[in-house]
Amino acid sequence: MNGIILVNKEMGYTSHDVVAKLRGMLRQKKIGHTGTLDPQATGLLPVCLGNATRICDLLTNKDKEYVAGIRFGVETDTQDIYGEVVSRRPATVAEEELSLALSEMLGEQEQLTPMFSARKVGGRKLCDLARQGVTVERSPKKIRVLEIELLSFAEAAGEAAFRVVCSPGTYVRTLCHDLGRRLGCGACMSSLRRTRVGDFSLAQAKTLAEIEESIADGSLGAAVQSVDSLFPDYPQAEVRSEEGRRLLANGNPLRAEHLSASADGRLRIYEDGEFRAIYENNGTFYRPVKMFLPERKG
């Protein structure tokens, strides 16, 4: 099976757990996820099946939307409630003050990757080093907060929830940590739910149990997004000659006469109605960008 299946990940599963479960359910090995969600996080996890694994990197680099819970007055080593508490302070936060601090986080900024993360430094995961009590120097990374809004605030409990749309590579728990520092009381993330990745939304996703039911009743195909659905802005062209078919089958450049349509930029290339590739016009030829050819047998 080829395409993208949108999984509503439940708490307790790692992203790798989800992939392993799907490999067993679908009885296919070629499956990959598109960006890690922590075991305690829930929500949207796009998973690529078959030749769609070739676009995992494209989905990883999409903007994402989250709904996060935050607890004030507490800082932990992991920047969420599951870590070891490193400081406690009175959670004296007013709603107006919180709303202002959130609005000040909009735009481009530098973020220091937390030690408890999957990012690698010198070939080793930071989280593995952190568990050994080792802290290494990290260079801040540029991130963008495109939208952020307060959803709820419980002043007496020292808790709130907010929605954020951010660039890939943003750590929401670090946003919570930094927000606590701005407010002078410290904070950590209490929950995280991913609600959107690019144009894919959580409303389209299924839990693993629902996917299993769809496999059993034969309706899973309706839930699998086609690979070409990721490229709606690229014009469509059919290969229209035997020479064009031969060149396409080997991932070679194509000329305008091989195609039913032309474009200044990129094209979705089809053969007999089946999506095969993304090609790009370089002025003389159309050159392959991504190939999605069927597996060759034998």
C-alpha positions in Angstrom: 0.0 0.0 0.0 1.3 3.5 -1.0 0.2 6.8 0.6 -0.1 8.7 3.8 -2.2 7.5 6.7 -3.0 10.0 9.5 -2.7 8.5 12.9 -4.3 9.9 16.1 -1.5 8.9 18.4 -2.5 8.0 21.9 -0.6 8.6 25.1 2.1 6.0 25.9 3.1 5.2 22.3 6.3 6.4 20.8 6.3 7.3 17.1 8.4 4.1 16.5 5.7 2.1 18.4 3.1 3.4 16.0 5.2 2.4 13.0 5.9 -1.1 14.4 2.1 -1.6 15.1 1.2 -0.5 11.5 3.9 -2.8 10.0 2.2 -5.7 11.8 -1.4 -4.7 10.9 -0.6 -4.0 7.2 2.0 -6.7 6.8 4.4 -4.4 5.0 7.9 -3.2 6.0 8.2 0.1 4.1 6.6 2.5 6.6 8.0 5.7 8.1 6.8 8.4 10.4 7.2 12.1 9.7 8.4 13.7 12.9 8.6 12.4 16.5 5.9 12.9 19.1 7.0 12.2 22.7 5.3 9.2 24.3 3.3 11.5 26.6 2.1 13.6 23.7 -1.0 12.8 21.7 -2.5 13.8 18.3 -1.6 13.9 14.7 1.2 11.7 13.3 1.3 11.4 9.5 2.8 8.0 8.6 4.1 7.3 5.1 3.4 3.9 3.5 5.3 2.2 0.6 6.8 4.7 -1.9 5.4 7.6 0.1 8.3 7.1 2.5 10.3 9.1 -0.1 8.5 12.3 1.1 8.9 11.8 4.8 11.3 14.7 4.8 8.8 17.0 3.1 6.2 16.4 5.8 8.8 16.8 8.6 9.5 20.3 7.3 5.9 21.5 7.4 4.6 24.0 9.9 2.7 22.4 12.8 -0.1 23.3 15.2 -0.3 22.2 18.8 -2.6 22.7 21.8 -0.4 22.7 25.0 -1.1 22.8 28.7 1.2 24.7 30.9 1.8 24.7 34.7 3.2 27.8 36.3 5.6 27.9 39.3 7.4 24.6 38.5 10.5 24.0 36.4 11.8 20.5 35.6 14.8 19.1 33.9 12.8 17.9 30.9 10.7 21.1 30.7 7.5 19.0 31.2 5.6 17.6 34.2 7.2 14.2 33.7 10.7 15.4 34.6 12.5 15.9 37.9 11.5 19.2 39.6 14.5 21.6 39.7 12.7 24.7 41.2 9.3 25.8 42.6 8.1 29.3 43.0 4.7 31.0 43.7 2.6 30.9 40.5 1.5 34.5 40.7 0.3 35.1 37.1 -2.5 37.4 36.0 -4.4 36.6 32.7 -3.6 40.0 31.1 0.1 39.5 31.9 0.0 36.0 30.4 -1.8 37.1 27.2 0.8 39.9 26.7 3.7 37.5 27.3 2.3 35.0 24.7 1.8 37.8 22.1 5.5 38.8 22.6 6.5 35.3 21.5 5.2 35.8 18.0 7.7 35.9 15.2 11.2 34.6 14.6 13.4 33.8 17.7 16.2 31.6 18.8 15.5 28.5 20.8 18.0 26.4 22.7 17.2 22.7 22.1 16.5 21.0 25.5 18.9 18.3 26.6 16.0 15.8 26.8 15.5 15.7 23.1 16.2 13.4 20.2 18.6 15.8 18.5 22.1 14.4 18.0 25.3 16.1 18.9 28.5 14.3 17.9 26.5 11.4 16.8 24.8 10.9 20.2 21.2 11.7 21.2 21.0 14.6 23.7 18.4 12.6 25.7 20.9 9.7 26.2 23.6 12.1 27.4 21.1 13.9 29.7 20.1 10.5 31.3 23.8 10.0 32.1 23.9 13.5 33.8 26.0 15.0 30.9 25.2 18.5 29.6 26.7 19.6 26.3 26.9 22.9 24.6 24.2 23.5 22.0 23.8 26.3 19.5 20.4 28.0 19.5 18.3 27.3 16.5 16.0 29.9 14.7 12.3 29.1 15.0 9.1 30.9 14.1 5.9 31.3 16.1 3.3 32.1 13.5 0.2 32.1 15.7 -0.3 31.8 19.4 -3.4 32.3 21.5 -4.6 31.7 25.1 -7.4 29.1 25.2 -8.0 28.8 29.0 -6.6 30.1 32.2 -7.1 28.8 35.8 -5.4 31.4 38.0 -6.0 29.6 41.3 -4.6 26.4 39.9 -1.7 28.2 38.2 -2.5 26.4 34.9 -3.4 27.5 31.3 -3.8 26.1 27.8 -2.7 27.7 24.6 -2.7 27.0 20.8 0.4 27.6 18.8 1.4 27.3 15.1 5.1 27.1 14.7 7.9 26.2 12.3 9.3 22.7 12.2 11.9 21.9 14.8 10.2 24.0 17.5 10.0 22.4 21.0 6.7 23.5 22.6 7.9 22.5 26.0 10.8 24.9 25.6 8.2 27.6 24.7 6.5 26.8 28.0 9.8 27.0 29.8 10.7 30.3 28.2 7.3 31.7 28.9 7.7 30.9 32.6 11.0 32.7 32.6 9.4 35.7 31.0 6.7 35.8 33.7 9.3 35.3 36.4 7.7 32.3 38.1 9.0 29.4 36.0 6.7 26.9 34.1 6.6 23.5 32.5 4.5 21.9 29.9 1.6 19.7 31.4 0.2 18.3 28.1 0.7 18.4 24.4 -1.6 17.5 21.5 -0.6 18.0 17.9 -3.6 19.1 15.8 -2.2 20.0 12.4 0.8 19.2 10.2 0.9 21.3 7.0 -2.6 20.9 5.4 -3.4 17.7 7.4 -5.6 18.0 10.5 -6.3 15.8 13.5 -10.0 15.6 12.4 -8.8 13.4 9.5 -6.9 11.0 11.7 -7.7 7.5 13.1 -6.5 5.8 16.2 -4.7 2.5 15.9 -7.8 0.7 17.0 -9.9 2.4 14.3 -7.3 1.6 11.7 -7.4 -2.1 12.7 -11.2 -2.0 12.3 -10.8 -0.4 8.8 -8.5 -3.1 7.8 -10.9 -5.8 9.0 -13.9 -4.3 7.1 -11.9 -3.4 4.0 -12.5 0.4 4.2 -8.9 1.4 5.0 -8.2 2.6 1.4 -10.6 5.5 1.9 -8.5 6.7 4.9 -5.1 6.7 3.0 -4.1 10.0 1.4 -2.6 9.7 -2.0 1.0 10.8 -2.4 0.1 13.3 -5.1 -2.4 15.0 -2.8 0.7 16.7 -1.2 1.4 18.6 -4.4 -1.9 20.3 -5.3 -0.2 23.4 -6.6 1.9 21.6 -9.2 0.2 21.2 -12.6 -0.5 17.7 -13.9 1.0 16.1 -17.0 0.7 12.7 -18.6 3.6 11.0 -20.4 2.4 10.7 -23.9 5.0 8.8 -26.0 6.8 5.5 -25.7 10.1 7.3 -25.6 8.8 9.4 -22.7 7.7 6.2 -20.9 11.1 4.7 -21.3 12.9 7.8 -20.0 10.5 8.1 -17.0 10.9 4.4 -16.1 14.7 5.1 -15.7 14.3 8.4 -14.0 15.8 10.3 -16.9 15.1 13.9 -17.9 12.0 14.5 -20.1 11.4 17.0 -22.9 8.3 19.1 -23.4 7.2 16.9 -26.4 7.1 13.9 -24.0 4.4 15.5 -21.9 0.7 16.5 -22.2 1.3 19.8 -20.4 4.1 22.2 -19.6 5.0 24.5 -16.7 7.7 27.0 -15.8 8.3 25.2 -12.4 7.3 21.7 -11.2 4.9 19.2 -12.7 3.2 16.1 -11.3 4.0 13.4 -13.8 1.4 10.6 -14.5 1.5 7.4 -16.6 -1.8 5.9 -17.6 -3.4 7.9 -14.8 -1.0 6.7 -12.1 1.2 9.2 -10.3 4.9 8.6 -11.0 7.1 11.6 -10.2 7.7 15.2 -9.6 9.7 16.9 -12.4 11.1 20.4 -12.6 11.6 22.6 -15.7 15.3 23.7 -15.9 14.8 25.6 -19.2 15.8 22.8 -21.6 14.6 19.6 -19.9 12.3 18.6 -17.1 14.5 16.9 -14.5 13.3 14.5 -11.8 12.9 15.9 -8.3 11.2 12.9 -6.6 10.3 9.5 -8.2 7.4 7.3 -7.1 7.8 4.4 -9.6 6.3 1.0 -8.7 8.7 -1.6 -7.2 10.4 -3.7 -9.8 9.9 -7.4 -9.4 12.7 -9.9 -9.7 
